[in-house]
Amino acid sequence: MNRWLPIEWVMAVRFLREGRLQTIFIIGGISIGVGVIVFMSAMLAGLQANFIKRVLTSQPQIQLLSPDQIARLLRNSAGEIEDAIVQRPSQRVISIDQWPKIRAQMQAMPEVVTVSPTILGSVLAVRGDASRSVNLSGVEPDSYFKIVKVPDYIVAGEPRLTSEDIIIGTELAKDLGATVGDKLNVRAATGATRVLTISGIVDLGNKGVNQRVCYAALRTAQSLLGMIGGVTTIDITVADIYAAEEIAQRIQAANVVEADSWIKTNAQFFTAVQAQQNTNTLIRLFVGLSVAFGIAAVLIVSVIQRSKDIGILRAMGTSRAKILRVFLVQGGLLGFVGSLVGAAMGAFALVYWHSVARQADGTELFPLILERSLFIYTALLATGTGILAAMAPAIRAAKLDPVVAIRG
Amino acid sequence: MANEILKLERVCKAYNVGLPTETEVLHDIDLELDHGEFLALIGPSGSGKSTLLNIVGLLDQPTSGRLSIKGHDTASLGDAEITRLRGHTIGFVFQYHLLISAFTARENVMMPMLVDRGFASAEIEARADRLLAQVGLERFAGNLANNMSGGQQQRVAVARALAMGPDLVLADEPTGNLDTRSADAVFELMRQVNRVSGTSFLLVTHNMDLAQRCDRIIEVIDGRIRA
């Protein structure tokens, strides 16, 4: 007999071992429950991480824009009255007022990692007889490529942006029949025209975006869009991505700009994540409850089956507290062993699903995230659930009248 | 100093007290058992023998009267003290052996000591082996209870009852389920322990032959003692 284990533990293990079939079935039940929790939690975390990675590597975390232009009301003077309807003015593309000063301020903020001024506008890309309306982003590659990982998405050519270069989306390249090294005629609404060389072709993972995306050097785009020295947005990344909204609000309050965080512009995503998390919590709760009831049911049967053993143990001087502990340990052990098997099952299912489930473009549906904390948390939760579930049967066992128990 | 290990004074036991179905099963029982005495308790079924044994074994409480074990008035003791007194002073041998089936013969004998000390030790194992040798079952030490005959199980139960070196062993029809030869062997074993170690025995039996081989016979009829 093991000399290091307290007698309650020895009894608990022996009782579970003796009721082998019962123990195997309940551990099977717990394992399935734990496996579902591990699989769902890890997959959800993976999907979330994947989405966040995709969002944050293809768009800035905070974008500063010029505030909306509004119609200013005339001051009422004698004989002048305010119109009942004030028409919203058309929004001209204008530069952010004093953007170099704002950029310097942003760079001085400790929470801010990267600041990149950008100019955005619509242009016409023409090659031979084909032409497409596209969105031209004029960027400073050194800073912008730290925000949007354009080099990571390059499928042909290189992420080079001299004043003569342009990087275009894959679908646009297809539509125009263009490839790396080809010339592209770019015409702005102002009438300005530049001939740029395609230095790279980029795939941002969205067909619509790939049909319209074009990157050029900031100065090239400024001259094309007729906004020399101006920028339409300042793109920012921050150290804590989840603090983006709070930082954006502070920036907006202190400057004459509109600051949109990725959290605000992806509000639907957060609603979806919240809904998923709520569903996951509910599933965990109900799985946990069914596991708890399963353990309790098995242990109640065990108490009935072992009533004579309990009686004789009490007769030989075993305290009620010891009997209580024997059954609590059984509950805890069932939960713990079930959580180990379940975690292994969940991890195996996750690895399998990860290798099978692919996105339309063949890339992984979600990154495989198997954090140690998830397994520790699950093991603790299952063991705790086991102990809690064992409480009622254990109390029942401890309260057994030895005379009645021995009589059976 | 009194020599008695056990003393009952005007002990009564009733069930469903205060209800219309109240039934008194023991009436004014006075009983003394001396150190080293081997007492037989006989009587027809339903006469109250087992109830009396449960009260003496501190498994049940009298409705009234006084019970002293080794001079301790049990009425003044709490549940934990009663459990401790029972574990250290009294050993039990039941009719249906009641070995714990998940454990081997040696582990069953070790159990009262394990319960008392919390952990197994070489000393406890050695004592269990000595006791098994005493009841002639050293070869079966590693056998699970279910892999032994009724007589062997009952001898293990006797060894287990002696594990804590009790002053008193309560045996509730220990030979009731055994054939004559096994019954005789088990009785002789208890008698020998009684003679060698001076442990007192209170033996409930229907077997008059065995009862007559005890030091004293007490008959319980309708909840009263007829000496």
Interface residues (C-beta under 8 A of the other chain):
Chain A: M1 N2 R3 W4 L5 P6 I7 V10 M11 R14 F15 R17 E18 K308 D309 G311 I312 L313 R314 A315 M316 G317 T318 S319 R320 K322 P402 V403 I406
Chain B: N54 G57 L59 D60 D79 A80 T83 R84 R86 G87 H88 G91 F92 F94 Y96 L98 I100 S101 A102 F103 E107 M110 M111 P112 L114 V115 D116 G118 F119 A120 S121 A122 E125 R160 M164
